[in-house]
Amino acid sequence: MATTAQLFEEPFDADEYIERLAWRTPGGGSKGGAEAFDPKRLLEEFENHIEELKQLDEKIQRRVEKLEHQCHREAKEFAHKVQDLQRSNQVAFQHFQELDEHISYVATKRLMTYFNEFLDGDLRSDVFNNPDKIKEAADIIQKLHLIAQELPFDRFADVKAKIASKYHDLERQLIQEFTAAQRRGEIGRMREVAAVLLHFKGYAYCVDVYIKQCQEGAYLRNDVFEDTAVLCQRVNKQVGEVFSSPETVMAKLIQNIFENKLQAHVKEKLDETRHSDVEQYLKNLYDLYSRSTALATKLTEFNLGSDKHTFLSKLIKSIFSSYLESYIDMERDYLRTRGAMILQRYYDSKNHQKRLIGTGSIQELKERIRQRTNLPLGPIIDTHGETFLSPELVVNLLQETRHAFERCNRLSDPSDLPKNAFVIFLLLVDHLCVEHIDYALEIGLSAIPSSDAKNANLYFLDVVQQANSIFHLFDKQFNDQLMPLISSSPKLAECLQKKKEVIEQMEVKLDTGIDRTTNCMVGQMKHILTTEQKKTDFRPEDENNVMIQYTTACSKVCAYVSRQVEHVRKSMDGKNVDTVLTELGVRFHRLIHEHLQQYSYSSMGGMLAICDVAEYRRSAKEFRVPLVLQLFDTLHALCNLLVVAPDNLKQVCSGEQLTNLDRNLLHAFVQLRVDYRSSRLGRHFS
């Protein structure tokens, strides 16, 4: 049977089995097409195969019956063997009981012999008088001691006292022997004595002696943490060789070190600075706690029992709990004092007495008036170019806060961490954002001159530049150091809201200052034009003897504008540059537009005006703002109306650059021509 082997394949697929059978039968598959198919041949093959399968089934059935019969026979034989073994075991157990009873009888008889010696008061046995048999004597006295405890005191008081005395004497000798062996470094002898002492009450004292003795000479360096790690590494192997429960001994050793050496070291370091030097106290607390937890991590490699992590955590907590409870209060007081000192030191270096910036409803009212009127409220202060923003001060404050966040993360209980981090963040906001940046903005606003001031020095943009740089550093610390501490707590929303409030308050003052500074810039341009531009510039007395070039007023205005554009670019970043330059450019265009409408223009004067506007347009290109350039392109086109021939005026007004402008605006420019009436130019706009 070619396909019989497939019957025993796993998993068996009946459909696939039949398909293969048909495929192997000549004329049974699809090979050769429909003409080659022979259904009779296929039926015959199926019938033969079914017969073979029946024979195979019978054969397998006979084999199964044979195996079942063999299995039943072997099961009976195995049951007989088990019964024989049980009978043999019962006989052996009975012999064992008899032997055990005999041994107990002999041992009891011997113990009673030794007990009689204590009863008589004469210890004659060699075991009690031969120092070499101290191990055997210890075993006997330990059992006698247990027996004596069960005897009534009134009748056996004397013998109980003698046994107890011998018990304690042997216990003392064993401990002395253990101590001597430890000093000699005899691990084998230590193990033997410890095994004997294990059944004595003094075993715990033996462990204490070992712990005390192994620390002798271990703390010679001035680093208790490193010494402890080295000691435990050295002792761990020895403890495993000597004691039957090494994890208990190691745990007791580490507990002893933490409760004595480490606790004394921590107390000495912290108590000497707690009231005299808070900064050093916080540094010491952070360092000591960090090194203690690092040491505990190293110690977890030793076998200290089932819950060593909890055990070590409790030891650390027992040392530092009193210090950690008051940590955040001391951190807050230190940061408040330190921040105030850093601020005061800076203002003292500038010989500056801080002005009292108002708060509450009056200040809010002033702020609203200032925003709506863009007027300075209060006297203008001459800061002599001082921004009252200090990169060094900022670095110091952020550095102090960074250390505080690190301490907070290490020393706070996980449940208190977000709350404590928020406390530190609020102090940073108060010192950096309110007391320094906001104060500098207030002073900067007060120092902005009025728009009609002459030769005004505009330093507010320098304040803007430095304030932006400082706030970027503040934002970086917020994301890098505060966020990981509060990201999964409700304090995250509070911190983000506080940050948003700070940003909004700063932006209001920055926008106000930039707007007033822009007004001052335009005021300076207006002052230059007023003092430098002459009426004869655009209506020269000798039309034939004039050099076609831009005027002195235009030259000075363009030079001033270039300086201010560069100043804005240095002071701003990102989209703020385009926003401020767009506003300045629009006001610059409005000023020139209004300025040009104050004069009347001869034909040659119109040419000079076009030269001026062309120069203004070159300045406008420096803004790199399409809107500003477009405005000056349109103004340049308007100035062409001042020189175009009267007959071509209507055509020019319909040109590409002017066709969409208000005709009243075109008319207003044409009216500036000296030949407006004589050439009857108004008829083009009637």
C-alpha positions, 0 to 999 in steps of 0.5 A, spaced: 500 500 500 503 506 497 499 511 501 498 506 508 504 510 511 500 517 510 494 513 515 499 514 521 501 522 519 499 527 524 495 531 523 491 526 518 487 529 513 482 524 509 480 529 503 487 529 502 488 522 503 483 520 498 486 525 493 492 522 493 490 515 492 486 518 486 492 521 483 496 515 483 491 511 480 492 510 472 486 514 469 483 516 476 486 523 476 486 529 472 492 528 468 491 527 460 484 531 461 477 528 461 478 523 455 484 519 460 479 519 466 477 512 467 471 511 473 471 504 473 478 503 474 478 508 479 472 505 483 476 498 482 482 501 486 477 504 491 474 497 493 481 494 493 484 499 497 478 499 502 479 491 503 486 492 504 484 497 510 479 492 513 485 487 513 490 492 516 484 494 521 484 487 523 491 486 524 492 492 528 486 490 533 490 483 534 496 487 536 492 492 541 489 486 544 496 482 545 499 489 548 493 490 553 494 482 555 501 483 556 500 490 560 495 486 565 500 481 566 505 486 568 501 490 572 499 484 576 507 482 577 508 489 579 503 489 584 506 483 587 513 486 588 510 492 591 507 488 596 513 484 598 517 491 598 511 494 603 512 487 608 520 488 608 519 496 609 515 494 615 520 489 618 526 494 617 521 500 621 520 495 626 528 494 627 529 501 627 524 503 632 527 497 637 534 500 635 532 507 637 529 505 643 535 501 645 539 507 643 535 512 647 535 507 653 543 507 653 543 515 652 538 516 657 542 511 662 548 515 660 545 521 662 542 519 668 549 517 670 552 524 669 546 527 672 548 523 678 555 526 678 551 533 679 547 530 684 553 528 688 557 534 687 563 530 684 564 530 676 568 524 676 567 523 668 573 524 664 568 528 659 567 534 664 575 534 666 578 533 659 579 540 655 579 536 648 572 533 650 569 540 650 564 538 644 562 532 647 561 535 654 557 541 651 552 536 648 551 532 654 550 539 659 546 542 654 541 536 654 542 535 662 540 543 662 533 541 658 532 536 663 533 540 669 528 545 667 523 540 667 525 538 675 521 541 681 525 547 684 524 545 691 527 538 691 532 539 685 534 546 686 541 544 688 542 540 682 539 545 677 544 550 680 550 546 679 548 544 672 546 551 670 553 553 672 556 548 668 552 550 662 554 557 663 561 555 664 562 551 658 558 556 654 563 561 656 569 557 654 566 555 647 565 563 646 572 564 648 574 558 643 570 561 638 573 568 639 580 565 639 579 561 633 577 567 629 583 571 631 587 566 628 583 565 622 581 558 623 575 557 619 574 550 620 575 550 628 570 556 628 565 552 624 565 546 629 564 551 635 559 555 632 555 548 630 556 546 638 553 553 640 547 553 636 543 549 641 546 554 647 542 560 649 549 564 648 549 563 640 546 570 639 552 572 643 557 568 639 554 572 633 555 579 636 562 577 638 564 575 631 560 581 628 564 586 633 571 582 632 570 582 624 569 590 624 576 591 628 581 595 623 576 595 618 574 603 618 581 606 617 580 610 611 576 616 612 570 613 607 565 609 612 561 607 605 567 604 602 570 601 608 563 598 609 562 595 602 569 592 602 568 589 609 561 586 607 565 583 601 570 580 605 566 577 611 560 574 606 564 568 604 567 567 611 560 567 614 557 562 609 563 557 611 562 558 619 555 559 620 549 554 618 544 560 617 549 565 614 543 570 611 541 571 618 548 573 620 550 577 614 543 581 616 545 582 623 552 585 621 549 590 616 544 592 621 549 593 626 553 597 621 548 602 619 545 603 626 552 604 629 557 606 624 553 609 619 548 613 624 554 616 628 557 618 621 551 621 618 549 625 625 556 628 626 556 630 619 549 633 619 548 636 626 555 640 625 552 644 619 544 644 620 544 651 624 550 654 622 550 653 614 544 650 611 547 650 604 552 645 606 547 641 610 543 640 604 549 638 600 551 633 606 544 631 606 544 629 599 551 626 599 550 622 605 543 619 603 545 618 596 551 614 598 547 610 603 542 608 598 548 606 593 551 602 598 544 599 600 544 597 592 551 594 593 549 590 599 543 587 595 548 582 592 549 578 598 544 573 601 540 577 607 533 573 607 527 573 602 526 581 603 532 584 603 530 590 599 525 592 604 530 590 610 535 595 607 530 601 606 528 600 613 535 601 615 536 607 611 529 610 613 531 609 621 537 613 620 534 619 615 527 619 617 528 625 622 532 629 617 527 627 611 521 630 614 524 637 615 527 637 608 523 641 604 522 646 609 529 647 610 530 647 602 524 652 601 527 657 607 534 656 603 532 658 596 528 664 599 534 666 602 539 665 597 535 667 591 534 674 595 541 674 596 543 673 589 538 679 587 540 684 592 548 682 590 546 684 583 543 690 584 548 693 589 553 692 584 549 696 580 549 701 585 541 701 584 536 701 589 530 697 587 523 701 586 517 699 589 513 696 583 505 697 585 501 691 586 494 689 586 488 693 583 491 700 582 497 697 578 492 693 574 488 699 573 495 703 571 497 697 566 490 697 563 491 705 561 498 704 559 495 698 554 490 702 551 493 709 551 500 707 550 503 712 555 508 712 560 505 712 567 510 715 572 516 719 571 521 717 565 527 714 568 534 714 565 537 708 565 543 710 562 543 704 557 542 699 563 537 693 562 538 691 569 538 683 566 544 679 568 546 673 565 550 671 571 545 672 576 540 668 572 545 662 571 546 662 579 539 662 580 538 656 575 544 653 578 541 653 585 534 651 582 537 645 579 541 643 585 534 643 589 530 639 584 536 634 584 535 634 592 528 634 591 528 628 587 533 624 591 530 626 598 522 626 597 518 621 599 515 619 592 508 621 594 510 628 596 515 629 590 510 633 585 508 637 591 515 639 593 518 640 586 512 645 585 514 649 591 521 649 588 518 652 582 514 657 585 520 660 588 524 660 581 518 664 578 518 669 584 526 670 584 527 669 576 521 671 573 517 676 578 523 679 581 528 680 576 525 679 569 518 683 570 522 688 574 527 689 568 521 690 564 517 695 568 524 699 569 525 698 561 518 701 560 519 707 565 525 708 561 522 709 554 522 716 552 516 720 549 515 719 542 517 727 541 523 726 545 529 729 541 535 724 541 532 718 545 536 712 546 532 706 545 534 701 550 528 697 551 529 692 545 536 690 549 531 688 554 527 684 550 533 681 547 536 679 554 529 677 557 527 672 551 534 669 552 533 668 559 526 665 558 529 660 554 533 658 559 527 658 564 523 654 559 529 649 558 529 648 566 522 647 566 522 641 561 528 638 563 528 638 570 521 639 573 517 636 568 520 629 570 518 630 577 511 632 576 509 629 569 504 623 572 501 628 578 496 633 578 501 638 579 503 638 572 496 642 570 498 647 576 505 648 573 503 649 566 498 654 568 503 658 572 508 658 567 502 660 562 500 666 567 508 668 567 508 668 559 502 672 558 504 677 563 511 678 560 508 678 553 503 684 555 509 688 557 514 686 552 508 688 547 507 695 550 514 696 550 515 694 543 509 698 541 512 705 545 519 703 542 516 703 535 513 710 536 519 713 539 523 710 532 517 714 528 518 720 532 525 720 531 524 720 524 519 725 524 524 729 528 529 729 523 525 730 517 522 736 521 529 739 522 532 737 516 527 738 510 526 745 507 521 747 503 526 749 497 528 742 497 522 740 493 521 747 490 528 750 488 529 757 486 534 755 480 530 749 477 536 749 472 542 748 477 539 743 481 543 736 482 538 730 481 539 726 488 536 725 494 535 730 500 539 730 506 533 729 510 532 723 506 539 721 507 539 721 515 532 718 516 534 712 511 541 711 516 537 712 522 532 706 519 537 702 517 540 702 524 533 700 528 532 695 523 539 692 525 537 693 532 530 689 531 533 683 528 539 682 534 533 683 539 528 679 536 527 671 534 523 667 530 516 670 527 517 676 532 522 679 527 517 680 522 512 682 526 515 688 529 519 690 522 512 689 519 509 694 524 515 699 524 515 699 516 508 700 516 509 706 520 515 708 517 511 709 510 505 712 513 510 718 516 513 719 509 507 719 506 504 724 510 510 728 510 510 728 503 503 731 503 506 737 506 510 740 500 508 743 494 512 740 488 515 744 482 517 739 476 524 739 478 522 738 486 518 732 483 524 729 481 527 730 487 521 727 491 522 721 487 529 720 488 528 721 496 522 715 495 527 711 491 532 711 497 526 710 502 524 704 498 531 701 498 531 702 506 524 698 505 528 692 502 532 692 508 526 690 512 525 684 508 517 684 509 513 684 502 508 688 505 512 694 506 516 694 500 509 694 496 507 700 500 513 704 498 513 701 491 506 704 491 508 711 494 514 711 488 508 710 483 504 716 486 510 721 486 510 720 479 504 724 479 508 730 481 512 730 474 508 727 469 506 731 463 499 734 464 496 730 458 499 724 460 496 724 467 490 721 466 493 715 463 498 714 468 493 714 473 490 708 470 496 705 470 497 698 473 500 700 480 495 706 481 488 704 478 486 700 484 487 706 489 482 711 491 481 717 486 481 722 492 488 719 494 491 720 487 487 727 486 491 729 493 498 728 490 496 731 484 494 737 488 501 738 490 504 740 484 505 748 483 502 747 476 495 744 479 491 750 477 495 753 471 494 747 468 487 745 470 489 738 472 483 738 477 479 737 471 481 730 470 478 728 477 471 732 476 
